[in-house]
Amino acid sequence: MNFMFMKYLIVIAGIVGTTMVVSGPFTPYALGAQPQYEGSVTAQSMIQFGSETFYSELNKTGNEDLKKGVEGYSQGLLTTKEQEQRYNSAWLNGVVSFKTGYNECISAFFTLVSVPAMQDNQEKTMVCDQFRAAKADLNAAITAFSAAKASVTPGSSQGFTIGMVLPRVSAIESQAEDAEISCLKAVLADRDNDQAGFKKSVSDVDANIREMRRLYPELKVLSTDFNDTTPGGG
C-alpha cells in the first residue's frame, strides 16, 4: 500500500476517533439521525470533508502514482474523464435553459403590468404564454442538471455544486409556475374590469419575482456561469 495513502488513512482514523468522542457513537442509526445542533461537527462530516479534499488533491498533476495506488480501494469516488464530459455537457445545457427561462419570466412580469393598456385580448393572453414558456425552460434546466448530477460522484466538487444548485433552480421553477397562475387570474380580472383583482394578482406575481431574485444570487455564489444576466434579472 502506498505510504502517503497509509498516512491519509491514519489522519482520517484520528479524526474519526476524536469526533466520535465529541459526537457520540458512530453507528448507521447515528448517521441518519438529525444533529442536535445545526452546524455541529460530526464524524460523517469530517470524513466527507477529508475525502473531498484528498480526492481533489489526488487529481492534480504530479499525483499520478498516488492515484494509481488508491484506485483499487476507492474507484467509486474517482471521477472519470467520461463522467466529466457528460457532466460538462449536461451542466452547460442546464445553465442555458435556466437563464432563458429566468429572463423570460422577468420580461413577462414587466409586460403583465401593461396589460390594461393593451387593446387585443389575444395579446393579453400571450403574456401568460410567456410565463408558460419560461416554466418549460426552467423544467428543461432541472432535467439537465439532474443528468449532470447523475454523471459525477457525490464526493467530487462537481457533485457538491450540482447538489446545491438543483434545489435552488427547483425553487425558482416553482415560483415561475405560481407566477403563471397569477398571470391568468390578472388577465381574467382585467377582462372583467376588476381593477382590485388585477392589482392583487399582479402583486402576487411581483412576490414570485422577488423570491426568484432573492434565490438567484445564491446560484452566482455556487458558479460564475450564472453571473451574466440580462437587465432586470438577478
C-alpha positions in Angstrom: 0.0 0.0 0.0 1.3 3.5 -0.9 3.0 5.3 2.1 1.1 8.5 1.5 -2.2 6.6 1.4 -1.4 5.0 4.7 -0.7 8.4 6.2 -4.0 9.6 4.9 -5.8 6.7 6.5 -4.1 7.3 9.8 -5.1 11.0 9.7 -8.7 10.1 8.9 -8.7 7.4 11.6 -7.5 10.0 14.1 -10.2 12.5 13.1 -12.9 9.8 13.3 -11.7 8.7 16.8 -11.7 12.3 18.1 -15.0 13.1 16.6 -16.7 10.0 17.9 -15.8 11.1 21.4 -17.3 14.5 20.8 -20.3 13.5 18.7 -21.3 10.1 20.2 -21.3 6.6 18.8 -20.6 6.3 15.1 -23.4 4.0 14.0 -25.7 3.7 10.9 -28.5 5.0 13.1 -26.5 8.0 14.2 -25.7 8.8 10.6 -29.4 9.0 9.7 -30.3 11.0 12.8 -30.7 14.7 12.8 -27.8 16.5 14.6 -28.8 18.1 17.9 -27.2 21.4 17.0 -27.1 22.7 13.4 -23.5 23.2 12.3 -22.0 20.8 14.8 -19.0 18.7 13.7 -19.7 15.1 13.2 -17.6 12.1 12.3 -19.6 11.8 9.0 -19.0 15.4 8.0 -15.3 15.2 8.8 -14.9 12.0 6.8 -16.7 13.6 3.8 -14.5 16.8 4.1 -11.4 14.7 4.3 -12.4 12.5 1.3 -13.3 15.5 -0.8 -10.0 17.3 0.0 -8.0 14.1 -0.6 -9.5 13.2 -4.0 -9.4 16.9 -5.1 -5.6 16.8 -4.5 -5.3 13.4 -6.0 -6.4 14.5 -9.4 -3.8 17.3 -9.7 -0.8 16.9 -12.0 2.1 15.1 -10.3 0.0 12.8 -8.2 -0.5 10.1 -10.8 1.4 7.4 -8.9 -0.6 8.1 -5.7 -3.8 8.0 -7.7 -2.9 4.5 -9.1 -2.2 3.4 -5.6 -5.7 4.1 -4.3 -7.8 3.2 -7.3 -8.2 -0.3 -6.1 -9.7 1.0 -2.8 -11.9 3.8 -4.0 -12.8 3.5 -7.7 -16.3 4.8 -7.0 -15.0 8.1 -5.7 -12.8 8.9 -8.6 -14.5 10.9 -11.4 -13.5 9.6 -14.9 -13.0 11.7 -17.9 -16.2 10.3 -19.5 -18.1 11.4 -16.4 -16.7 14.8 -16.6 -17.6 15.2 -20.2 -21.1 14.1 -19.6 -21.3 16.4 -16.6 -20.0 19.4 -18.6 -22.4 18.9 -21.4 -25.4 18.5 -19.2 -24.3 21.4 -17.0 -24.0 23.7 -20.0 -27.4 22.8 -21.3 -28.9 23.4 -17.8 -27.3 26.8 -17.4 -28.5 27.9 -20.9 -32.1 26.7 -20.3 -32.2 28.2 -16.8 -31.1 31.6 -18.0 -33.6 31.6 -20.8 -36.4 30.7 -18.5 -35.4 33.0 -15.8 -35.0 36.1 -18.0 -38.2 35.3 -19.9 -40.1 35.2 -16.6 -38.7 38.6 -15.6 -39.6 40.1 -19.0 -43.1 38.6 -18.8 -43.7 40.4 -15.5 -42.9 43.8 -16.9 -45.2 43.1 -19.8 -48.0 42.0 -17.5 -48.1 45.4 -15.8 -49.0 47.0 -19.1 -52.0 44.6 -19.8 -54.7 47.2 -19.1 -53.3 49.4 -21.9 -53.5 46.6 -24.4 -56.5 46.6 -26.8 -56.3 43.0 -28.1 -57.4 40.2 -25.7 -55.2 37.7 -27.6 -52.2 39.9 -26.9 -53.1 39.9 -23.2 -53.3 36.1 -23.1 -49.9 35.9 -24.8 -48.3 37.5 -21.7 -49.2 34.4 -19.7 -47.9 32.2 -22.6 -44.5 33.9 -21.8 -44.7 32.6 -18.2 -45.6 29.1 -19.5 -42.6 29.1 -21.9 -40.4 30.3 -19.1 -41.6 27.5 -16.9 -40.9 24.9 -19.6 -37.3 26.2 -20.0 -36.8 26.0 -16.2 -38.1 22.4 -16.3 -35.6 21.6 -19.0 -32.9 23.1 -16.8 -33.9 20.8 -14.0 -33.8 17.8 -16.3 -30.3 18.8 -17.5 -29.0 19.5 -14.0 -30.4 16.1 -12.8 -28.5 14.4 -15.7 -25.4 16.3 -14.6 -25.8 15.1 -11.0 -26.1 11.5 -12.2 -22.8 11.9 -14.1 -20.5 12.5 -11.2 -19.7 11.1 -7.8 -21.2 12.9 -4.7 -17.8 13.4 -3.2 -16.5 15.4 -6.1 -16.5 19.2 -6.3 -19.0 18.9 -9.2 -21.2 16.7 -7.2 -21.3 19.2 -4.4 -22.0 22.1 -6.7 -24.9 20.4 -8.6 -26.3 19.2 -5.3 -26.6 22.8 -4.2 -27.8 24.2 -7.5 -30.7 21.8 -8.1 -32.8 22.8 -5.0 -32.5 26.5 -5.8 -33.4 26.0 -9.5 -36.3 23.9 -8.5 -37.5 26.6 -6.1 -37.2 29.2 -8.8 -39.2 27.0 -11.2 -41.9 26.7 -8.5 -42.1 30.5 -8.3 -42.5 30.7 -12.1 -45.4 28.2 -12.0 -47.2 30.3 -9.4 -46.5 33.4 -11.5 -48.2 31.8 -14.5 -51.3 31.0 -12.5 -51.4 34.6 -11.0 -50.9 36.0 -14.5 -54.0 34.1 -15.8 -56.0 35.5 -12.8 -54.8 39.0 -13.6 -55.8 38.8 -17.3 -59.3 37.5 -16.3 -59.7 40.3 -13.8 -58.8 42.8 -16.4 -61.4 41.4 -18.8 -64.0 41.7 -16.1 -62.9 45.3 -15.3 -61.9 44.2 -11.9 -59.1 46.6 -11.1 -58.7 45.4 -7.5 -58.4 41.8 -8.6 -55.9 42.7 -11.3 -53.7 44.6 -8.8 -53.9 41.7 -6.4 -52.8 39.2 -9.0 -50.0 41.4 -10.3 -48.9 41.9 -6.6 -48.7 38.1 -6.3 -46.6 37.8 -9.4 -44.4 40.5 -8.0 -43.9 38.5 -4.9 -42.9 35.5 -7.0 -40.4 37.5 -9.0 -38.9 39.0 -5.8 -38.3 35.4 -4.5 -36.7 34.4 -7.7 -34.4 37.4 -7.5 -33.6 36.5 -3.9 -32.5 33.0 -4.9 -30.5 33.9 -8.0 -27.5 35.4 -6.1 -27.1 32.1 -4.3 -26.5 30.4 -7.7 -23.9 33.1 -8.5 -22.0 32.1 -5.4 -22.0 28.4 -6.5 -20.8 29.1 -10.0 -19.6 32.1 -12.1 -21.6 30.6 -15.0 -24.7 32.3 -13.5 -23.1 35.7 -13.3 -24.1 37.2 -16.6 -27.8 38.2 -16.6 -30.0 40.5 -18.7 -31.3 43.8 -17.4 -33.9 43.3 -14.7 -32.5 39.8 -13.9 -30.9 38.5 -10.7 
